[in-house]
Amino acid sequence: MRHGSSARRPITSGSRRPSRAFPRVETRRPSLGILAVAPLLVPLVFGGTATGGSTERSAPTEPNSDLAAYEAIAERPRLRERWARRPPNLGFLVGAGMLLVYLVAGVSALFVFRGSLDTLPANAAWMNSATVIGPTQAHPFGVMPGFGTDLFDALWRAAPWDLGIVTSILAIDVFLGFFLGAIAGLNEGGLADAFITFVCDSLGTIPTFVLASITFAGLLAVAPGSVGLPVFVAVFGVILWPTMARTVRERARIVAHERYTDSARASGASFSRILLRHIMPNSVGPVLAQLPLDLAPIFFVLAAFPWYYNCQLPGGHPTPPFSPPVPYLVPILPAFSPLPNSAFPEWGYLLGFGTCEAFTFPGNFGYWWMYLFPLLAIVGLGVAVGLVCDGIERWRHFDR
């Protein structure tokens, strides 16, 4: 074999197919757009400028300016800013105006009826149901037989009592329900959560009227002289708080797993600080939603006791022994009633007795004012509280 016979042939482009393991790489010229943008990207990366090809660095920014700008953005708007951005809606203004009317009526009654605020004045000529006086110019709300009193005067006298009863009960309800519900939500799965949930479920399964009746009957058996308005307020506040706590707990469970709560927990914040700083301020919504609903059980119990005892008691209306029947209904309260006397001005009492007086005793649906105006006083207060709570919730989330 001659030298050079084993020389390799030059590989031409058409002698062999390109290998699949090494794909063909095509080179392209840089686009004119990239070349045009490149001088602008260089100063962004290296901190220089692109004018005249120089790489001069721009003046450094102060770190405090960025921090101040961030705090200005992250800072929560103040009340004045909220009012300027989104004023309260019409519902809030209407509810606040209605509450103002109730407040003026209650405060003025304290000065007008100083010595007789706890007793309804009785006129013997108006007690007999045969001489019923309806709404007139002299008596805008009519006359309530049995009591023998002007209904407008009775509702006015009852305003400070009912406002005080409702405010005190709802204050206990909010304090216990809001605080304990937030603790249970933050301590989800813990001992406090289990105990609070057990108490809420146990009390929540018993109807409010039945629980209040059993409680007052038990207090009457143990301490006969202990039943009164202060005890009623305390007991009823304790009866209502489980529903409030249940709704707050569900919201607090969600807030407890938010990022800002996890950040506070990771930074070493204590349980009480997380509760007061993050959980409770962000769980106010359920409180505002539940608050108007808790008004109904209060007046239901106050109206049900006199209505049942005067109208639907088995055996008929109780009368003293060896006494002739009276031609009109005499208001009588049971021994376990929280009201101090049978002539006490209270809206629920007037509603229950007025319903009994108009429907049962005379048996005439024409005596509509006896129950309508006490009912309107109660419903108006509930509507006012509901509008104010809804307006506050909308105002808190002004960005919605």
VEXGU-587403 format. One record per residue (C-alpha): x, y, z; chain. Coordinates in nm, 4 decimals, decimal comma. Layout:
BEGIN
+----------+----------+----------+--------+
:        X :        Y :        Z : chaine :
+----------+----------+----------+--------+
:        X :        Y :        Z :      A :
...
+----------+----------+----------+--------+
This chain:
BEGIN
+----------+----------+----------+--------+
:        X :        Y :        Z : chaine :
+----------+----------+----------+--------+
:   0,0000 :   0,0000 :   0,0000 :      A :
:   0,1395 :   0,3302 :  -0,1015 :      A :
:   0,1940 :   0,6153 :   0,1324 :      A :
:  -0,1023 :   0,8373 :   0,1172 :      A :
:  -0,3451 :   0,5657 :   0,0174 :      A :
:  -0,5090 :   0,5865 :   0,3576 :      A :
:  -0,5570 :   0,9577 :   0,3344 :      A :
:  -0,8980 :   1,0658 :   0,4306 :      A :
:  -1,1290 :   1,2174 :   0,1839 :      A :
:  -1,2536 :   1,5655 :   0,2527 :      A :
:  -1,6069 :   1,5658 :   0,3812 :      A :
:  -1,8312 :   1,7715 :   0,1734 :      A :
:  -2,1646 :   1,9088 :   0,2740 :      A :
:  -2,3461 :   1,6587 :   0,0629 :      A :
:  -2,1454 :   1,3445 :   0,1545 :      A :
:  -2,3093 :   1,2811 :   0,5001 :      A :
:  -2,6280 :   1,3807 :   0,6755 :      A :
:  -2,5991 :   1,6051 :   0,9809 :      A :
:  -2,5966 :   1,4205 :   1,3116 :      A :
:  -2,9066 :   1,4355 :   1,5247 :      A :
:  -2,6993 :   1,4410 :   1,8436 :      A :
:  -2,5480 :   1,7730 :   1,7497 :      A :
:  -2,8146 :   1,9900 :   1,5982 :      A :
:  -2,7191 :   2,2585 :   1,3638 :      A :
:  -2,6735 :   2,5966 :   1,5279 :      A :
:  -2,7498 :   2,8960 :   1,3192 :      A :
:  -2,5986 :   3,2310 :   1,4038 :      A :
:  -2,7928 :   3,5456 :   1,3506 :      A :
:  -2,6941 :   3,9018 :   1,3421 :      A :
:  -2,7984 :   4,1123 :   1,6367 :      A :
:  -3,1198 :   4,2963 :   1,5843 :      A :
:  -3,1113 :   4,6680 :   1,5357 :      A :
:  -3,3657 :   4,7067 :   1,8179 :      A :
:  -3,1355 :   4,5392 :   2,0716 :      A :
:  -2,8438 :   4,7544 :   1,9574 :      A :
:  -3,0563 :   5,0609 :   2,0038 :      A :
:  -3,1730 :   4,9640 :   2,3535 :      A :
:  -2,8340 :   4,8375 :   2,4747 :      A :
:  -2,6931 :   5,1825 :   2,5604 :      A :
:  -2,9981 :   5,2408 :   2,7751 :      A :
:  -2,9664 :   4,9086 :   2,9622 :      A :
:  -2,6009 :   4,9647 :   3,0541 :      A :
:  -2,6602 :   5,2558 :   3,2927 :      A :
:  -2,9449 :   5,0669 :   3,4550 :      A :
:  -2,7168 :   4,7752 :   3,5357 :      A :
:  -2,3966 :   4,9624 :   3,6221 :      A :
:  -2,5504 :   5,2826 :   3,7547 :      A :
:  -2,4096 :   5,5147 :   3,4839 :      A :
:  -2,5668 :   5,7322 :   3,2189 :      A :
:  -2,5898 :   5,6746 :   2,8492 :      A :
:  -2,5211 :   6,0230 :   2,7214 :      A :
:  -2,2049 :   6,0575 :   2,5223 :      A :
:  -2,0954 :   5,7016 :   2,6044 :      A :
:  -1,9926 :   5,8026 :   2,9578 :      A :
:  -2,0530 :   5,5835 :   3,2611 :      A :
:  -2,1004 :   5,8496 :   3,5246 :      A :
:  -2,3038 :   5,7331 :   3,8262 :      A :
:  -2,6106 :   5,9223 :   3,9314 :      A :
:  -2,6344 :   6,0815 :   4,2725 :      A :
:  -2,7261 :   5,8240 :   4,5385 :      A :
:  -3,0721 :   5,8535 :   4,6859 :      A :
:  -3,1161 :   5,8859 :   5,0586 :      A :
:  -3,2507 :   5,5711 :   5,2242 :      A :
:  -3,4748 :   5,7724 :   5,4536 :      A :
:  -3,6686 :   5,9114 :   5,1598 :      A :
:  -3,7701 :   5,5625 :   5,0425 :      A :
:  -3,8641 :   5,4609 :   5,3954 :      A :
:  -4,0740 :   5,7715 :   5,4398 :      A :
:  -4,2497 :   5,7073 :   5,1095 :      A :
:  -4,3228 :   5,3471 :   5,2107 :      A :
:  -4,4583 :   5,4517 :   5,5476 :      A :
:  -4,6762 :   5,7109 :   5,3793 :      A :
:  -4,8254 :   5,4417 :   5,1590 :      A :
:  -4,8565 :   5,1775 :   5,4325 :      A :
:  -5,0002 :   5,4136 :   5,6936 :      A :
:  -5,3691 :   5,3598 :   5,7567 :      A :
:  -5,5876 :   5,6561 :   5,6646 :      A :
:  -5,7062 :   5,8685 :   5,9511 :      A :
:  -6,0658 :   5,9512 :   6,0313 :      A :
:  -6,0494 :   6,2852 :   5,8534 :      A :
:  -5,9075 :   6,1217 :   5,5409 :      A :
:  -6,1743 :   5,8524 :   5,5502 :      A :
:  -6,4436 :   6,1187 :   5,5809 :      A :
:  -6,2951 :   6,3140 :   5,2902 :      A :
:  -6,2573 :   6,0110 :   5,0629 :      A :
:  -6,5891 :   5,8505 :   5,1423 :      A :
:  -6,8405 :   6,0276 :   5,3646 :      A :
:  -7,0876 :   5,8119 :   5,5611 :      A :
:  -7,3725 :   5,6825 :   5,3507 :      A :
:  -7,7349 :   5,7829 :   5,3793 :      A :
:  -7,8258 :   5,4790 :   5,5870 :      A :
:  -7,5732 :   5,5698 :   5,8540 :      A :
:  -7,6978 :   5,9275 :   5,8706 :      A :
:  -8,0606 :   5,8147 :   5,8981 :      A :
:  -7,9750 :   5,5630 :   6,1712 :      A :
:  -7,7693 :   5,8183 :   6,3623 :      A :
:  -8,0567 :   6,0668 :   6,3391 :      A :
:  -8,3017 :   5,8088 :   6,4726 :      A :
:  -8,0705 :   5,7234 :   6,7620 :      A :
:  -8,0369 :   6,0935 :   6,8347 :      A :
:  -8,4167 :   6,1205 :   6,8610 :      A :
:  -8,4237 :   5,8277 :   7,1058 :      A :
:  -8,1426 :   5,9842 :   7,3059 :      A :
:  -8,3179 :   6,3213 :   7,3235 :      A :
:  -8,6404 :   6,1499 :   7,4335 :      A :
:  -8,4593 :   5,9568 :   7,7064 :      A :
:  -8,2644 :   6,2526 :   7,8408 :      A :
:  -8,5634 :   6,4863 :   7,8337 :      A :
:  -8,7747 :   6,2300 :   8,0227 :      A :
:  -8,5236 :   6,2396 :   8,3068 :      A :
:  -8,5936 :   6,6100 :   8,3550 :      A :
:  -8,9665 :   6,6139 :   8,2772 :      A :
:  -9,0637 :   6,3128 :   8,4937 :      A :
:  -8,8176 :   6,3443 :   8,7786 :      A :
:  -9,0035 :   6,2017 :   9,0744 :      A :
:  -9,2436 :   5,9708 :   8,8879 :      A :
:  -9,0216 :   5,8172 :   8,6226 :      A :
:  -9,0735 :   5,4613 :   8,7488 :      A :
:  -9,4545 :   5,4706 :   8,7785 :      A :
:  -9,7252 :   5,5289 :   8,5208 :      A :
:  -9,9918 :   5,7807 :   8,6262 :      A :
: -10,3366 :   5,6209 :   8,6441 :      A :
: -10,6635 :   5,7929 :   8,5615 :      A :
: -10,9616 :   5,5998 :   8,6963 :      A :
: -11,1883 :   5,7314 :   8,4198 :      A :
: -10,9663 :   5,5709 :   8,1534 :      A :
: -10,9296 :   5,2268 :   8,3134 :      A :
: -11,2645 :   5,0900 :   8,2003 :      A :
: -11,2406 :   4,9450 :   7,8502 :      A :
: -11,5968 :   5,0635 :   7,7774 :      A :
: -11,4650 :   5,4187 :   7,7458 :      A :
: -11,1636 :   5,3562 :   7,5236 :      A :
: -11,0026 :   5,6716 :   7,3843 :      A :
: -10,8174 :   5,6335 :   7,0571 :      A :
: -10,5600 :   5,8653 :   6,9000 :      A :
: -10,6811 :   6,2241 :   6,9142 :      A :
: -10,5225 :   6,5655 :   6,9168 :      A :
: -10,5126 :   6,5625 :   7,2957 :      A :
: -10,3833 :   6,2020 :   7,3040 :      A :
: -10,1715 :   6,1440 :   6,9889 :      A :
: -10,1087 :   5,7753 :   7,0693 :      A :
: -10,4411 :   5,7088 :   7,2387 :      A :
: -10,5084 :   5,5846 :   7,5909 :      A :
: -10,4122 :   5,2478 :   7,7383 :      A :
: -10,7055 :   5,1033 :   7,9370 :      A :
: -10,6191 :   4,8992 :   8,2420 :      A :
: -10,3237 :   5,1249 :   8,3118 :      A :
: -10,5474 :   5,4284 :   8,2732 :      A :
: -10,2653 :   5,6313 :   8,1229 :      A :
: -10,1824 :   5,8191 :   7,8070 :      A :
:  -9,9787 :   5,5944 :   7,5781 :      A :
:  -9,7514 :   5,8723 :   7,4510 :      A :
:  -9,6711 :   5,9671 :   7,8089 :      A :
:  -9,6028 :   5,6009 :   7,8942 :      A :
:  -9,3670 :   5,5490 :   7,6005 :      A :
:  -9,1847 :   5,8708 :   7,6845 :      A :
:  -9,1366 :   5,7668 :   8,0465 :      A :
:  -9,0096 :   5,4259 :   7,9340 :      A :
:  -8,7443 :   5,5679 :   7,6987 :      A :
:  -8,4618 :   5,6121 :   7,9552 :      A :
:  -8,5347 :   5,2744 :   8,1145 :      A :
:  -8,5309 :   5,0835 :   7,7859 :      A :
:  -8,2266 :   5,2643 :   7,6530 :      A :
:  -8,0410 :   5,1854 :   7,9747 :      A :
:  -8,1497 :   4,8198 :   7,9719 :      A :
:  -8,0556 :   4,7675 :   7,6073 :      A :
:  -7,7227 :   4,9509 :   7,6348 :      A :
:  -7,6174 :   4,7588 :   7,9465 :      A :
:  -7,7120 :   4,4178 :   7,8071 :      A :
:  -7,5431 :   4,4790 :   7,4730 :      A :
:  -7,2312 :   4,6103 :   7,6482 :      A :
:  -7,1988 :   4,2830 :   7,8430 :      A :
:  -7,2786 :   4,0871 :   7,5288 :      A :
:  -7,0119 :   4,2635 :   7,3211 :      A :
:  -6,7475 :   4,2555 :   7,5931 :      A :
:  -6,7775 :   3,8827 :   7,6625 :      A :
:  -6,8576 :   3,7676 :   7,3090 :      A :
:  -6,5982 :   3,9808 :   7,1324 :      A :
:  -6,3148 :   3,9155 :   7,3766 :      A :
:  -6,3739 :   3,5426 :   7,4316 :      A :
:  -6,4488 :   3,4783 :   7,0641 :      A :
:  -6,1222 :   3,6447 :   6,9605 :      A :
:  -5,9290 :   3,4384 :   7,2161 :      A :
:  -6,0877 :   3,1170 :   7,0908 :      A :
:  -6,0083 :   3,2012 :   6,7282 :      A :
:  -5,6455 :   3,2856 :   6,8014 :      A :
:  -5,6053 :   2,9737 :   7,0179 :      A :
:  -5,7634 :   2,7421 :   6,7602 :      A :
:  -5,7371 :   2,3820 :   6,8751 :      A :
:  -5,6081 :   2,4808 :   7,2184 :      A :
:  -5,7565 :   2,4433 :   7,5637 :      A :
:  -5,9108 :   2,7920 :   7,5686 :      A :
:  -6,0730 :   2,7346 :   7,2306 :      A :
:  -6,2173 :   2,4008 :   7,3416 :      A :
:  -6,3585 :   2,5400 :   7,6661 :      A :
:  -6,5119 :   2,8533 :   7,5108 :      A :
:  -6,6613 :   2,6555 :   7,2230 :      A :
:  -6,8094 :   2,4002 :   7,4642 :      A :
:  -6,9769 :   2,6737 :   7,6702 :      A :
:  -7,1088 :   2,8451 :   7,3564 :      A :
:  -7,2537 :   2,5238 :   7,2179 :      A :
:  -7,4070 :   2,4265 :   7,5513 :      A :
:  -7,5832 :   2,7598 :   7,6072 :      A :
:  -7,6689 :   2,8068 :   7,2418 :      A :
:  -7,8798 :   2,4909 :   7,2243 :      A :
:  -8,1274 :   2,6276 :   7,4834 :      A :
:  -8,3807 :   2,8850 :   7,3584 :      A :
:  -8,3335 :   3,2301 :   7,5066 :      A :
:  -8,6829 :   3,2524 :   7,6537 :      A :
:  -8,6586 :   2,9112 :   7,8204 :      A :
:  -8,3122 :   2,9813 :   7,9585 :      A :
:  -8,4205 :   3,3191 :   8,0960 :      A :
:  -8,7321 :   3,1672 :   8,2548 :      A :
:  -8,5346 :   2,8877 :   8,4185 :      A :
:  -8,2728 :   3,1300 :   8,5447 :      A :
:  -8,5231 :   3,3693 :   8,6997 :      A :
:  -8,7263 :   3,0880 :   8,8502 :      A :
:  -8,4104 :   2,9451 :   9,0053 :      A :
:  -8,3070 :   3,2826 :   9,1440 :      A :
:  -8,6557 :   3,3308 :   9,2867 :      A :
:  -8,6358 :   2,9951 :   9,4658 :      A :
:  -8,2882 :   3,0583 :   9,6044 :      A :
:  -8,3115 :   3,4307 :   9,6824 :      A :
:  -8,6652 :   3,5691 :   9,6461 :      A :
:  -8,5581 :   3,9298 :   9,6826 :      A :
:  -8,2766 :   3,9153 :   9,4263 :      A :
:  -8,4860 :   3,9298 :   9,1094 :      A :
:  -8,4829 :   4,2785 :   8,9612 :      A :
:  -8,3633 :   4,4870 :   8,6688 :      A :
:  -7,9900 :   4,4752 :   8,7590 :      A :
:  -8,0031 :   4,0959 :   8,7811 :      A :
:  -8,2002 :   4,0785 :   8,4576 :      A :
:  -7,9388 :   4,2889 :   8,2783 :      A :
:  -7,6487 :   4,0780 :   8,4067 :      A :
:  -7,8170 :   3,7434 :   8,3395 :      A :
:  -7,9376 :   3,8379 :   7,9939 :      A :
:  -7,5959 :   3,9665 :   7,8935 :      A :
:  -7,4495 :   3,6306 :   7,9925 :      A :
:  -7,7230 :   3,4496 :   7,7987 :      A :
:  -7,6572 :   3,6396 :   7,4740 :      A :
:  -7,2767 :   3,6345 :   7,4528 :      A :
:  -7,2315 :   3,2770 :   7,3138 :      A :
:  -7,3874 :   3,3726 :   6,9800 :      A :
:  -7,1611 :   3,6748 :   6,9548 :      A :
:  -6,8549 :   3,4682 :   7,0474 :      A :
:  -6,9328 :   3,2044 :   6,7854 :      A :
:  -6,9470 :   3,4557 :   6,5009 :      A :
:  -6,6344 :   3,6391 :   6,6174 :      A :
:  -6,4408 :   3,3119 :   6,6533 :      A :
:  -6,4916 :   3,2209 :   6,2880 :      A :
:  -6,3544 :   3,5553 :   6,1762 :      A :
:  -6,0675 :   3,5430 :   6,4249 :      A :
:  -5,9625 :   3,2006 :   6,2924 :      A :
:  -5,9140 :   3,3521 :   5,9466 :      A :
:  -5,7272 :   3,6560 :   6,0761 :      A :
:  -5,4987 :   3,4325 :   6,2855 :      A :
:  -5,3600 :   3,2772 :   5,9650 :      A :
:  -5,3061 :   3,5981 :   5,7712 :      A :
:  -4,9537 :   3,6962 :   5,6697 :      A :
:  -4,9317 :   3,9993 :   5,8930 :      A :
:  -5,0336 :   3,7846 :   6,1914 :      A :
:  -4,7688 :   3,5257 :   6,1029 :      A :
:  -4,5123 :   3,8036 :   6,0685 :      A :
:  -4,6011 :   3,9418 :   6,4108 :      A :
:  -4,5798 :   3,5938 :   6,5599 :      A :
:  -4,2425 :   3,5324 :   6,3945 :      A :
:  -4,1074 :   3,8646 :   6,5215 :      A :
:  -4,1721 :   3,7531 :   6,8789 :      A :
:  -4,4982 :   3,9371 :   6,9540 :      A :
:  -4,6814 :   3,8066 :   7,2583 :      A :
:  -5,0256 :   3,6455 :   7,2556 :      A :
:  -5,1907 :   3,9504 :   7,4075 :      A :
:  -5,0266 :   4,1892 :   7,1609 :      A :
:  -5,1360 :   3,9823 :   6,8623 :      A :
:  -5,4853 :   3,9613 :   7,0107 :      A :
:  -5,5220 :   4,3337 :   7,0736 :      A :
:  -5,3238 :   4,4601 :   6,7747 :      A :
:  -5,4313 :   4,2264 :   6,4948 :      A :
:  -5,7112 :   3,9854 :   6,5850 :      A :
:  -5,9657 :   4,2097 :   6,7542 :      A :
:  -5,9378 :   4,5155 :   6,5236 :      A :
:  -5,9895 :   4,2922 :   6,2209 :      A :
:  -6,2808 :   4,0997 :   6,3755 :      A :
:  -6,5173 :   4,3905 :   6,4359 :      A :
:  -6,7354 :   4,3013 :   6,1367 :      A :
:  -6,9181 :   4,0070 :   6,3019 :      A :
:  -6,9862 :   4,2215 :   6,6079 :      A :
:  -7,1532 :   4,4899 :   6,3983 :      A :
:  -7,3550 :   4,2249 :   6,2150 :      A :
:  -7,4728 :   4,0443 :   6,5296 :      A :
:  -7,5464 :   4,3473 :   6,7462 :      A :
:  -7,8857 :   4,4432 :   6,5909 :      A :
:  -8,0015 :   4,0807 :   6,6059 :      A :
:  -7,9472 :   4,0647 :   6,9812 :      A :
:  -8,2098 :   4,3329 :   7,0397 :      A :
:  -8,5013 :   4,1046 :   6,9549 :      A :
:  -8,4565 :   3,8478 :   7,2384 :      A :
:  -8,4421 :   4,1265 :   7,4983 :      A :
:  -8,7816 :   4,2731 :   7,4138 :      A :
:  -8,9272 :   3,9316 :   7,3409 :      A :
:  -8,8664 :   3,8198 :   7,6978 :      A :
:  -8,9855 :   4,1512 :   7,8423 :      A :
:  -9,3082 :   4,1313 :   7,6378 :      A :
:  -9,3717 :   3,7579 :   7,6708 :      A :
:  -9,3889 :   3,7492 :   8,0514 :      A :
:  -9,6754 :   4,0014 :   8,0910 :      A :
:  -9,8565 :   3,8788 :   7,7816 :      A :
:  -9,8606 :   3,5162 :   7,8951 :      A :
:  -9,9411 :   3,5968 :   8,2561 :      A :
: -10,2297 :   3,8340 :   8,1741 :      A :
: -10,3807 :   3,6665 :   7,8685 :      A :
: -10,2731 :   3,3067 :   7,8152 :      A :
: -10,2282 :   3,1839 :   8,1707 :      A :
: -10,4103 :   2,8496 :   8,2203 :      A :
: -10,7367 :   2,9142 :   8,4033 :      A :
: -10,7776 :   3,2672 :   8,2792 :      A :
: -10,6748 :   3,5979 :   8,4250 :      A :
: -10,5861 :   3,5678 :   8,7960 :      A :
: -10,8271 :   3,7591 :   9,0215 :      A :
: -10,8214 :   3,8004 :   9,3982 :      A :
: -11,0449 :   3,5540 :   9,5834 :      A :
: -11,4023 :   3,6596 :   9,6660 :      A :
: -11,3781 :   3,9634 :   9,4392 :      A :
: -11,6254 :   4,0506 :   9,1646 :      A :
: -11,4954 :   4,0396 :   8,8080 :      A :
: -11,3783 :   4,3715 :   8,6717 :      A :
: -11,4940 :   4,4986 :   8,3305 :      A :
: -11,1384 :   4,5809 :   8,2255 :      A :
: -10,8019 :   4,4092 :   8,2338 :      A :
: -10,5878 :   4,4824 :   8,5362 :      A :
: -10,2111 :   4,4635 :   8,4709 :      A :
: -10,0463 :   4,2004 :   8,6895 :      A :
:  -9,6861 :   4,0777 :   8,6742 :      A :
:  -9,5589 :   3,7338 :   8,7765 :      A :
:  -9,3402 :   3,7045 :   9,0825 :      A :
:  -9,0312 :   3,6272 :   8,8740 :      A :
:  -9,0704 :   3,9329 :   8,6482 :      A :
:  -8,7654 :   4,1622 :   8,6461 :      A :
:  -8,9872 :   4,4723 :   8,6542 :      A :
:  -9,0326 :   4,6240 :   9,0007 :      A :
:  -9,4101 :   4,6871 :   8,9879 :      A :
:  -9,7141 :   4,6428 :   8,7648 :      A :
:  -9,7218 :   5,0136 :   8,6733 :      A :
:  -9,3610 :   5,0282 :   8,5558 :      A :
:  -9,3055 :   5,2015 :   8,2173 :      A :
:  -9,1274 :   4,9674 :   7,9786 :      A :
:  -9,1796 :   4,9170 :   7,6049 :      A :
:  -9,1879 :   4,5380 :   7,6110 :      A :
:  -9,4310 :   4,5384 :   7,9019 :      A :
:  -9,6546 :   4,7889 :   7,7236 :      A :
:  -9,6419 :   4,5821 :   7,4031 :      A :
:  -9,7341 :   4,2569 :   7,5783 :      A :
: -10,0130 :   4,4122 :   7,7805 :      A :
: -10,1364 :   4,6168 :   7,4839 :      A :
: -10,1577 :   4,3056 :   7,2666 :      A :
: -10,3497 :   4,1290 :   7,5412 :      A :
: -10,5732 :   4,4319 :   7,5974 :      A :
: -10,6563 :   4,4850 :   7,2307 :      A :
: -10,6901 :   4,1278 :   7,1054 :      A :
: -10,7998 :   3,9146 :   7,3987 :      A :
: -10,9972 :   4,1119 :   7,6507 :      A :
: -11,2128 :   4,3489 :   7,4428 :      A :
: -11,1780 :   4,1202 :   7,1417 :      A :
: -11,1843 :   4,4096 :   6,8985 :      A :
: -10,9185 :   4,4653 :   6,6320 :      A :
: -11,0088 :   4,8321 :   6,6257 :      A :
: -10,7861 :   4,8969 :   6,9286 :      A :
: -10,4761 :   4,8947 :   6,7101 :      A :
: -10,2905 :   5,1774 :   6,8865 :      A :
: -10,2497 :   4,9723 :   7,2051 :      A :
:  -9,9872 :   4,7495 :   7,0435 :      A :
:  -9,8825 :   4,9428 :   6,7321 :      A :
:  -9,7025 :   5,2344 :   6,8960 :      A :
:  -9,5072 :   5,0230 :   7,1495 :      A :
:  -9,4128 :   4,7948 :   6,8607 :      A :
:  -9,2974 :   5,0895 :   6,6499 :      A :
:  -9,0815 :   5,2160 :   6,9377 :      A :
:  -8,9051 :   4,8782 :   6,9616 :      A :
:  -8,8733 :   4,8248 :   6,5858 :      A :
:  -8,7480 :   5,1801 :   6,5331 :      A :
:  -8,4697 :   5,1273 :   6,7841 :      A :
:  -8,3670 :   4,8030 :   6,6143 :      A :
:  -8,3679 :   4,9660 :   6,2698 :      A :
:  -8,1608 :   5,2593 :   6,3966 :      A :
:  -7,8989 :   5,0306 :   6,5512 :      A :
:  -7,8872 :   4,8188 :   6,2352 :      A :
:  -7,8369 :   5,1190 :   6,0064 :      A :
:  -7,5627 :   5,2623 :   6,2250 :      A :
:  -7,3781 :   4,9285 :   6,2475 :      A :
:  -7,4034 :   4,8735 :   5,8727 :      A :
:  -7,2844 :   5,2266 :   5,8036 :      A :
:  -6,9840 :   5,1845 :   6,0332 :      A :
:  -6,8878 :   4,8607 :   5,8614 :      A :
:  -6,9111 :   5,0221 :   5,5168 :      A :
:  -6,7137 :   5,3226 :   5,6361 :      A :
:  -6,4384 :   5,1015 :   5,7790 :      A :
:  -6,3918 :   4,9462 :   5,4343 :      A :
:  -6,4119 :   5,2679 :   5,2398 :      A :
:  -6,2179 :   5,1194 :   4,9473 :      A :
:  -6,4976 :   4,8777 :   4,8603 :      A :
+----------+----------+----------+--------+
